[in-house]
Amino acid sequence: MTETRTERTDFLGLLALLNADGRAQGWGWPYWNQIMLDAQIAALHDAPRTGAPLLTAPAAPTLADFATGGALLASTVYEVAQTFVDEYGRETEPSTVATVTTDAGITDPAAAATLGATSQAAGFAGGLFEAWYSWTDADSRETKASPVVSISLPYVAAPLYNEVIVTLPVTPASVGAAGANVYCRHRSGNVVLASMIIVDTETEAVLTGTIANCSMPLPTVNTTGGTASIEITGAAANGTETPALTRFYIRKHDQVWTAADRRLCLASVDEWDPDTVSYPLTFSGAAGEIVAGYPPTISQVKALTPTGDVTEAELVASLGEGIPANNLSPYPNDTPDMAIYVKPGFALQTGGRRVFATDTPLAIPAADDINPRKDLIIVNAAGVIQGPTEDAALKGTPATPAVAPSLPEGALEIVTVDVPANATELDGASFDWSGRKTVDTLAYHTTDIDVHLVGDYWNADVQGLFYQTAVSDASEAHALNAVYSDTEVEGALNALGASINDILGALRTAGILTT
């Protein structure tokens, strides 16, 4: 669909690679408006990267129909969809479609007219004569045609002809019409408009052979009441979202969005600022109120992952499940009691990265009078921090010695809480970290070899090798003879070989090398 933007960003120069003038508003290879491409590139560069879409589709707009004020057909279902546009020109998917049915027009006639004929100086020759009628409104719009009625006109002697009298079953006024159109066909010829009844109390038309309009066909669509209009009130933005613009698209119920132009345009404006637009917008069906464009099938506003981030699945696959250092650390209440808190942070689980932006308060149940107890604090399989108050299965059984309950399937242990008999408060000594599964992340890789090597493969023996005394340099240059008799160089090479073998041995012991 045609889309035009006039603003440009610093990225427009990238589009010089296209086989079209980068300054043009028209379409060029690869069939995209280049300034729209410029906006997309700018959005990828500048838009906040939160991992979530910053703009979502609006709710359905509110519609109201009016019998006057426009040129829309009566008894017609219209559908309206709304979209939001962000500051970069990216458009959301359409809202749920809102529908409205315009007021009914004049009802199509169900009864046929009656025919009569007399011999007169003007009229129709003998043969089959058929007639229909339709109701008309004040703007000359008409209903569908009535059922047909026919008569066999006699062949009368010249110079006489058959004058045909068409009688309507009721007056136009009785059905809310302003008049009627009478159509006829003589001897299987063309259907023509034979006469127009323009007085709403008349029921009779006399046909003398003079035709009102020989090129006006029998009506097949009811166009009466075609003065309707629709008022549109757009939906507000969702939550704290801040769309830059909003657009509306209109179609009849049986139409396809992409089959034609659908975008609403009023007074040469086809998009509105949600903060300043004055609702309702009135769609009358006048020329120029529908312009090029139809709603996107999917949202152009995508969730952008922070630069350099891998997906959560990749992160867990690379590092394994666990809780990184300095994340989700428990601590007791400032005023010691049976409450504890878990600091913000994140954990890595098969289900993804579980992020906790604020402290999580937890209550430890009252201690047993006789025996100690061990309770678990976990991140459950659904990514929720829980303790024994939230899940009774995390509360240990009082015993001496106390044993912690089993870790639920898919959960990560944050800490085991030792609850002494008769305890009324907890402190840092109450926390047992031994069951916590930790995982290192790139945030803890530094140039210091003490910090990290390869996760679980870090080994003190390997570390020690990096601090061995360097092999002494040869004190002077020597030339090697065929039997390697230079003892100083030979000793240096032997010492170097021994150190290399020690390194390889330590790597095998740590499981890094298998041979």
C-alpha positions as CSV (number, residue, x, y, z in Angstrom):
1,M,0.0,0.0,0.0
2,T,1.2,3.5,-0.6
3,E,2.8,5.1,2.4
4,T,4.4,8.5,2.5
5,R,6.7,10.1,5.1
6,T,8.4,13.5,4.7
7,E,10.7,13.4,7.8
8,R,14.1,11.8,7.4
9,T,16.8,10.6,9.8
10,D,20.6,10.2,9.7
11,F,20.1,6.7,8.3
12,L,18.6,7.7,5.0
13,G,22.1,7.5,3.4
14,L,22.0,3.7,3.8
15,L,19.3,3.5,1.3
16,A,21.5,4.8,-1.5
17,L,22.2,1.1,-2.0
18,L,18.8,0.7,-3.5
19,N,18.2,1.0,-7.2
20,A,16.2,4.1,-6.9
21,D,16.8,7.7,-6.0
22,G,17.1,7.9,-2.1
23,R,15.4,11.3,-2.2
24,A,12.3,10.0,-4.0
25,Q,8.9,9.4,-2.3
26,G,7.9,6.8,-4.9
27,W,8.4,3.1,-4.9
28,G,11.6,1.5,-6.0
29,W,13.5,-1.8,-5.7
30,P,12.9,-3.7,-3.5
31,Y,9.4,-2.2,-3.7
32,W,9.4,-0.3,-0.4
33,N,9.1,3.4,0.1
34,Q,12.6,4.4,1.0
35,I,11.8,7.0,3.6
36,M,9.6,4.4,5.4
37,L,12.7,2.1,5.4
38,D,14.7,4.9,6.8
39,A,12.2,5.2,9.7
40,Q,12.4,1.4,10.3
41,I,16.2,1.6,10.5
42,A,16.0,4.6,12.8
43,A,13.6,2.7,15.1
44,L,15.9,-0.3,15.3
45,H,18.7,2.0,16.3
46,D,16.9,4.4,18.6
47,A,13.9,2.7,20.1
48,P,14.3,1.6,23.8
49,R,15.3,-2.1,24.0
50,T,13.2,-3.5,26.8
51,G,12.4,-6.9,25.4
52,A,8.7,-6.0,25.2
53,P,6.7,-4.1,22.5
54,L,6.3,-0.4,23.4
55,L,3.0,0.0,21.6
56,T,0.1,-2.4,21.3
57,A,-3.1,-2.3,19.3
58,P,-5.9,-0.2,20.6
59,A,-9.3,-1.6,21.8
60,A,-12.2,-1.4,19.3
61,P,-13.4,2.1,18.5
62,T,-17.0,3.1,19.4
63,L,-19.4,3.7,16.5
64,A,-22.8,5.4,16.2
65,D,-25.0,5.7,13.0
66,F,-27.2,8.5,11.9
67,A,-29.9,8.5,9.2
68,T,-28.7,11.8,7.8
69,G,-25.6,13.7,7.2
70,G,-24.0,11.4,4.7
71,A,-24.3,9.3,1.6
72,L,-24.0,5.8,3.1
73,L,-26.5,3.1,2.1
74,A,-29.3,2.1,4.5
75,S,-29.4,-1.3,6.2
76,T,-25.7,-1.8,5.5
77,V,-23.2,-3.2,8.0
78,Y,-19.9,-1.2,8.1
79,E,-16.8,-2.3,10.0
80,V,-14.1,0.1,11.4
81,A,-10.7,-0.8,12.8
82,Q,-8.2,1.4,14.5
83,T,-4.4,1.3,14.7
84,F,-1.7,3.2,16.6
85,V,1.5,4.6,15.1
86,D,4.7,5.2,17.0
87,E,7.2,8.1,16.6
88,Y,9.1,6.2,13.9
89,G,6.1,5.6,11.7
90,R,5.6,1.9,12.7
91,E,2.0,0.8,12.9
92,T,0.4,-1.7,15.2
93,E,-1.9,-4.5,14.1
94,P,-5.6,-3.4,13.9
95,S,-7.9,-3.3,16.8
96,T,-10.9,-5.7,17.1
97,V,-13.3,-4.6,14.4
98,A,-16.2,-2.5,15.5
99,T,-19.5,-2.8,13.5
100,V,-22.5,-0.6,13.0
101,T,-25.6,-1.1,10.8
102,T,-27.1,2.0,9.1
103,D,-30.8,2.7,9.6
104,A,-33.2,0.9,7.3
105,G,-34.5,2.6,4.1
106,I,-37.8,2.0,2.4
107,T,-38.8,-1.7,2.3
108,D,-38.7,-3.4,-1.1
109,P,-42.2,-3.9,-2.5
110,A,-43.5,-7.5,-2.0
111,A,-46.7,-7.2,-4.0
112,A,-47.0,-6.8,-7.8
113,A,-49.0,-4.1,-9.5
114,T,-52.1,-4.8,-11.4
115,L,-52.5,-4.0,-15.2
116,G,-55.4,-2.9,-17.3
117,A,-55.6,-1.9,-21.0
118,T,-57.9,0.2,-23.2
119,S,-57.9,1.0,-26.9
120,Q,-56.7,4.5,-27.5
121,A,-55.0,6.5,-30.2
122,A,-51.6,6.1,-28.6
123,G,-50.1,3.1,-26.7
124,F,-48.7,-0.3,-27.4
125,A,-49.3,-2.9,-30.1
126,G,-50.6,-6.3,-29.2
127,G,-48.4,-8.9,-27.5
128,L,-46.9,-9.8,-24.1
129,F,-46.5,-6.8,-21.8
130,E,-44.7,-7.0,-18.4
131,A,-44.4,-4.4,-15.7
132,W,-42.6,-3.8,-12.4
133,Y,-42.4,-0.9,-10.0
134,S,-40.0,0.4,-7.3
135,W,-40.5,2.9,-4.4
136,T,-38.4,6.1,-4.5
137,D,-37.3,8.5,-1.8
138,A,-37.0,12.2,-1.8
139,D,-33.5,12.0,-3.4
140,S,-34.8,9.7,-6.2
141,R,-33.0,6.7,-4.8
142,E,-35.1,3.6,-5.2
143,T,-35.8,0.1,-3.8
144,K,-35.4,-3.1,-5.6
145,A,-38.2,-3.9,-8.1
146,S,-41.5,-5.5,-7.2
147,P,-42.5,-8.9,-8.5
148,V,-43.4,-8.8,-12.3
149,V,-47.0,-8.7,-13.5
150,S,-47.9,-9.4,-17.1
151,I,-50.8,-9.1,-19.6
152,S,-51.4,-10.1,-23.2
153,L,-52.4,-7.0,-25.1
154,P,-54.9,-7.5,-27.9
155,Y,-54.1,-6.8,-31.5
156,V,-56.5,-3.9,-32.2
157,A,-57.3,-2.5,-35.6
158,A,-55.3,0.5,-36.8
159,P,-55.1,3.3,-36.0
160,L,-55.8,2.2,-32.4
161,Y,-53.3,1.0,-29.8
162,N,-53.4,-0.3,-26.2
163,E,-53.1,2.2,-23.5
164,V,-51.8,0.4,-20.3
165,I,-52.9,1.4,-16.8
166,V,-50.5,0.3,-14.0
167,T,-52.1,0.4,-10.5
168,L,-49.9,0.1,-7.4
169,P,-51.2,-1.9,-4.5
170,V,-50.8,1.1,-2.0
171,T,-49.8,4.7,-2.1
172,P,-46.1,5.6,-1.9
173,A,-46.8,7.6,1.2
174,S,-48.2,4.6,3.0
175,V,-44.7,2.9,2.9
176,G,-42.7,6.0,3.6
177,A,-41.8,6.6,0.0
178,A,-42.0,9.9,-2.0
179,G,-43.0,8.2,-5.2
180,A,-42.5,5.3,-7.5
181,N,-40.8,4.3,-10.8
182,V,-42.7,2.0,-13.2
183,Y,-40.8,-0.2,-15.5
184,C,-42.1,-2.2,-18.5
185,R,-41.0,-4.7,-21.2
186,H,-43.1,-5.1,-24.4
187,R,-42.9,-8.3,-26.5
188,S,-39.7,-9.5,-24.7
189,G,-37.7,-6.4,-25.6
190,N,-35.6,-4.4,-23.2
191,V,-36.7,-3.3,-19.8
192,V,-37.2,0.5,-19.7
193,L,-38.3,3.1,-17.2
194,A,-41.8,3.8,-18.5
195,S,-43.1,6.3,-16.0
196,M,-42.4,8.1,-12.7
197,I,-45.0,8.7,-10.0
198,I,-43.9,11.8,-8.2
199,V,-47.0,12.4,-6.0
200,D,-46.9,10.2,-2.9
201,T,-50.7,9.8,-2.8
202,E,-51.0,8.6,-6.4
203,T,-51.4,4.9,-7.2
204,E,-51.9,4.9,-10.9
205,A,-49.6,5.4,-14.0
206,V,-51.0,5.5,-17.5
207,L,-48.6,4.3,-20.1
208,T,-49.2,5.7,-23.6
209,G,-46.1,4.4,-25.3
210,T,-43.9,7.3,-24.4
211,I,-40.8,6.1,-22.4
212,A,-39.4,8.2,-19.5
213,N,-35.9,6.7,-19.8
214,C,-35.0,3.9,-22.2
215,S,-31.5,3.3,-20.7
216,M,-32.3,3.0,-17.0
217,P,-32.3,-0.7,-16.0
218,L,-34.4,-2.5,-13.5
219,P,-33.0,-1.8,-10.0
220,T,-31.4,-4.8,-8.2
221,V,-30.1,-2.9,-5.1
222,N,-32.1,-0.9,-2.6
223,T,-30.4,2.5,-2.5
224,T,-33.1,4.3,-0.5
225,G,-32.1,6.1,2.7
226,G,-28.6,6.6,1.3
227,T,-28.1,9.6,3.6
228,A,-26.6,7.8,6.5
229,S,-23.4,8.7,8.3
230,I,-21.2,7.1,11.0
231,E,-19.6,8.8,14.0
232,I,-16.3,7.2,15.2
233,T,-14.8,7.6,18.6
234,G,-11.3,6.1,18.9
235,A,-10.0,4.1,21.8
236,A,-7.5,5.5,24.2
237,A,-3.9,4.3,24.5
238,N,-3.2,1.2,26.5
239,G,-1.8,1.9,30.0
240,T,1.2,4.2,29.9
241,E,1.8,3.8,26.1
242,T,2.2,6.9,24.1
243,P,1.3,6.5,20.5
244,A,2.2,9.4,18.2
245,L,-0.7,8.9,15.8
246,T,-3.9,6.9,15.3
247,R,-5.5,5.7,12.1
248,F,-8.9,4.3,11.1
249,Y,-9.9,1.9,8.3
250,I,-13.4,1.3,7.0
251,R,-15.1,-1.5,4.9
252,K,-18.4,-3.0,4.4
253,H,-19.0,-6.3,6.2
254,D,-18.5,-8.6,3.2
255,Q,-15.4,-6.8,1.9
256,V,-11.7,-7.8,2.3
257,W,-9.3,-5.3,3.8
258,T,-6.6,-5.8,1.2
259,A,-9.0,-5.7,-1.8
260,A,-9.2,-1.9,-2.1
261,D,-8.3,1.4,-0.4
262,R,-9.8,1.5,3.2
263,R,-8.1,4.3,5.1
264,L,-10.3,7.1,6.5
265,C,-9.4,10.6,5.4
266,L,-11.3,13.7,6.6
267,A,-10.5,17.2,5.3
268,S,-7.2,15.8,3.8
269,V,-6.2,14.4,7.2
270,D,-5.7,10.6,7.4
271,E,-4.0,10.2,10.8
272,W,-4.6,12.0,14.1
273,D,-2.7,12.8,17.3
274,P,-4.5,10.9,20.0
275,D,-3.8,13.7,22.5
276,T,-5.5,16.4,20.4
277,V,-8.0,14.7,18.2
278,S,-11.6,15.9,18.6
279,Y,-13.9,12.9,18.6
280,P,-16.3,11.8,17.1
281,L,-15.0,11.7,13.5
282,T,-17.8,11.7,11.0
283,F,-17.6,9.4,8.0
284,S,-20.2,10.4,5.4
285,G,-19.1,8.3,2.5
286,A,-18.3,11.4,0.4
287,A,-15.7,11.4,-2.3
288,G,-12.2,11.6,-0.9
289,E,-13.0,10.2,2.5
290,I,-11.4,6.8,1.7
291,V,-7.8,7.0,0.6
292,A,-5.0,4.5,-0.2
293,G,-4.1,2.1,2.6
294,Y,-5.3,-0.8,4.6
295,P,-4.3,-2.0,8.1
296,P,-1.2,-4.1,8.6
297,T,-1.8,-7.8,9.1
298,I,0.8,-7.9,11.9
299,S,2.2,-5.2,14.1
300,Q,5.3,-3.3,12.8
301,V,6.2,-2.4,16.4
302,K,8.4,-5.2,17.5
303,A,9.9,-6.0,20.9
304,L,13.6,-5.2,20.8
305,T,16.0,-7.3,22.8
306,P,18.8,-5.3,24.5
307,T,21.9,-5.0,22.3
308,G,24.1,-8.0,22.4
309,D,21.7,-10.1,24.4
310,V,21.2,-13.7,23.5
311,T,17.8,-15.3,23.9
312,E,16.8,-16.7,27.2
313,A,16.9,-20.3,25.8
314,E,20.4,-19.7,24.5
315,L,21.5,-18.2,27.8
316,V,20.3,-21.2,29.8
317,A,21.7,-23.6,27.3
318,S,25.1,-21.9,27.4
319,L,25.4,-21.4,31.2
320,G,23.0,-24.1,32.6
321,E,20.3,-23.6,35.2
322,G,21.3,-21.7,38.3
323,I,21.5,-18.4,40.2
324,P,24.4,-16.0,39.3
325,A,26.5,-14.6,42.1
326,N,25.1,-11.6,44.0
327,N,21.6,-12.4,42.8
328,L,18.5,-13.3,44.9
329,S,20.5,-13.1,48.1
330,P,18.3,-13.7,51.3
331,Y,18.6,-11.4,54.3
332,P,16.8,-11.2,57.7
333,N,14.5,-8.4,58.8
334,D,16.1,-5.3,60.2
335,T,14.1,-6.0,63.4
336,P,14.8,-9.7,63.9
337,D,11.7,-11.9,63.6
338,M,10.6,-14.8,61.5
339,A,10.5,-12.7,58.3
340,I,13.2,-12.8,55.6
341,Y,13.6,-11.1,52.3
342,V,15.2,-12.0,49.0
343,K,17.1,-9.3,47.1
344,P,16.4,-8.5,43.5
345,G,18.2,-10.4,40.7
346,F,17.6,-13.1,38.3
347,A,17.8,-16.9,37.9
348,L,18.3,-19.1,34.8
349,Q,15.8,-21.9,34.3
350,T,14.7,-24.0,31.4
351,G,11.7,-21.8,31.2
352,G,13.9,-18.8,30.6
353,R,15.5,-16.0,32.6
354,R,13.4,-15.2,35.7
355,V,13.9,-11.5,36.6
356,F,12.9,-10.1,40.0
357,A,13.1,-6.3,40.1
358,T,12.2,-5.7,43.8
359,D,12.8,-7.4,47.2
360,T,10.6,-10.4,47.8
361,P,9.2,-10.7,51.4
362,L,8.7,-14.1,52.9
363,A,7.4,-15.4,56.2
364,I,8.8,-18.4,57.9
365,P,6.3,-20.4,59.9
366,A,6.6,-20.6,63.7
367,A,9.4,-22.9,65.1
368,D,8.7,-26.3,66.7
369,D,8.8,-26.4,70.5
370,I,11.1,-29.4,70.6
371,N,13.0,-30.1,67.4
372,P,14.8,-27.9,64.8
373,R,13.5,-27.7,61.2
374,K,14.9,-26.9,57.7
375,D,12.7,-24.9,55.3
376,L,13.4,-24.2,51.6
377,I,13.2,-20.9,49.8
378,I,13.0,-21.5,46.0
379,V,12.3,-20.2,42.5
380,N,9.6,-22.6,41.4
381,A,9.3,-24.0,37.9
382,A,6.9,-21.2,37.0
383,G,9.5,-18.6,38.0
384,V,7.9,-17.5,41.3
385,I,9.9,-17.1,44.5
386,Q,8.2,-19.2,47.3
387,G,8.8,-20.2,50.8
388,P,7.0,-22.6,53.2
389,T,4.1,-20.1,53.7
390,E,3.4,-20.0,49.9
391,D,4.0,-23.8,49.5
392,A,3.6,-26.1,52.5
393,A,5.8,-28.7,50.8
394,L,8.7,-26.4,51.4
395,K,8.3,-26.6,55.1
396,G,10.6,-29.2,56.7
397,T,9.6,-31.8,59.3
398,P,10.9,-31.0,62.8
399,A,13.5,-33.6,63.8
400,T,17.0,-34.1,65.2
401,P,18.9,-34.0,63.0
402,A,16.6,-31.8,60.8
403,V,16.4,-32.7,57.1
404,A,15.3,-30.2,54.4
405,P,12.3,-31.3,52.2
406,S,12.9,-32.4,48.6
407,L,13.3,-29.8,46.0
408,P,10.2,-29.6,43.7
409,E,10.6,-30.6,40.1
410,G,12.0,-27.8,38.0
411,A,12.7,-25.5,41.0
412,L,16.0,-23.8,41.9
413,E,17.0,-23.5,45.6
414,I,17.8,-20.0,46.8
415,V,18.6,-21.0,50.4
416,T,17.8,-23.5,53.1
417,V,16.6,-21.8,56.3
418,D,17.6,-23.4,59.6
419,V,14.8,-22.9,62.1
420,P,16.0,-23.9,65.6
421,A,13.5,-25.2,68.2
422,N,11.6,-22.4,70.0
423,A,13.2,-19.8,67.6
424,T,11.4,-16.4,67.4
425,E,13.8,-14.7,65.2
426,L,16.2,-15.4,62.3
427,D,19.6,-14.0,61.4
428,G,22.3,-14.5,58.8
429,A,23.5,-17.6,60.5
430,S,20.1,-19.2,59.8
431,F,20.9,-19.5,56.1
432,D,22.5,-22.6,54.6
433,W,23.7,-21.9,51.1
434,S,25.1,-25.4,50.4
435,G,22.1,-26.5,48.2
436,R,22.2,-23.4,46.0
437,K,23.1,-24.1,42.4
438,T,25.2,-21.2,41.1
439,V,26.1,-20.3,37.6
440,D,28.7,-17.8,36.3
441,T,27.8,-15.2,33.7
442,L,29.9,-13.0,31.4
443,A,29.6,-10.2,34.0
444,Y,32.2,-12.1,36.1
445,H,34.8,-12.7,33.4
446,T,37.8,-10.5,34.0
447,T,41.5,-10.4,33.2
448,D,42.2,-11.9,36.6
449,I,42.7,-15.6,36.1
450,D,41.6,-16.3,39.7
451,V,38.0,-15.3,38.8
452,H,36.9,-17.7,36.1
453,L,38.1,-20.2,33.6
454,V,35.4,-22.5,32.3
455,G,32.6,-22.8,34.8
456,D,32.8,-26.0,36.7
457,Y,36.1,-26.9,35.2
458,W,38.0,-24.3,37.2
459,N,40.7,-26.2,39.1
460,A,43.2,-25.1,41.7
461,D,45.9,-27.3,40.0
462,V,45.3,-25.5,36.7
463,Q,45.4,-22.1,38.4
464,G,48.8,-23.0,40.0
465,L,50.4,-23.8,36.7
466,F,50.0,-20.2,35.7
467,Y,52.1,-19.0,38.6
468,Q,55.1,-21.5,38.1
469,T,58.6,-19.9,37.9
470,A,59.4,-19.2,34.3
471,V,62.1,-21.3,32.6
472,S,65.4,-19.4,32.6
473,D,66.6,-18.0,29.4
474,A,69.8,-19.5,28.0
475,S,72.7,-17.4,29.2
476,E,74.3,-17.2,25.8
477,A,73.6,-18.2,22.3
478,H,74.8,-21.6,21.1
479,A,74.7,-23.5,17.9
480,L,73.2,-27.0,18.2
481,N,75.2,-29.9,16.7
482,A,73.9,-33.1,15.3
483,V,73.9,-34.9,18.6
484,Y,72.5,-32.1,20.8
485,S,75.5,-31.9,23.1
486,D,74.7,-28.4,24.3
487,T,73.7,-29.2,27.9
488,E,72.4,-25.8,28.8
489,V,69.9,-25.7,25.9
490,E,69.0,-29.3,26.5
491,G,68.3,-28.6,30.2
492,A,66.0,-25.6,29.3
493,L,64.1,-27.7,26.8
494,N,63.6,-30.5,29.3
495,A,62.3,-28.1,31.9
496,L,59.9,-26.6,29.4
497,G,58.7,-30.0,28.4
498,A,58.1,-31.0,32.0
499,S,56.0,-27.9,32.6
500,I,53.9,-28.6,29.5
501,N,53.4,-32.1,30.6
502,D,52.3,-30.9,34.0
503,I,49.8,-28.5,32.3
504,L,48.4,-31.3,30.2
505,G,48.1,-33.6,33.1
506,A,46.2,-31.1,35.2
507,L,43.8,-30.5,32.3
508,R,43.2,-34.2,32.0
509,T,42.5,-34.5,35.7
510,A,40.0,-31.6,35.5
511,G,38.3,-33.3,32.6
512,I,39.1,-30.7,30.1
513,L,41.3,-33.1,28.0
514,T,40.4,-36.7,27.5
515,T,43.7,-37.9,26.0
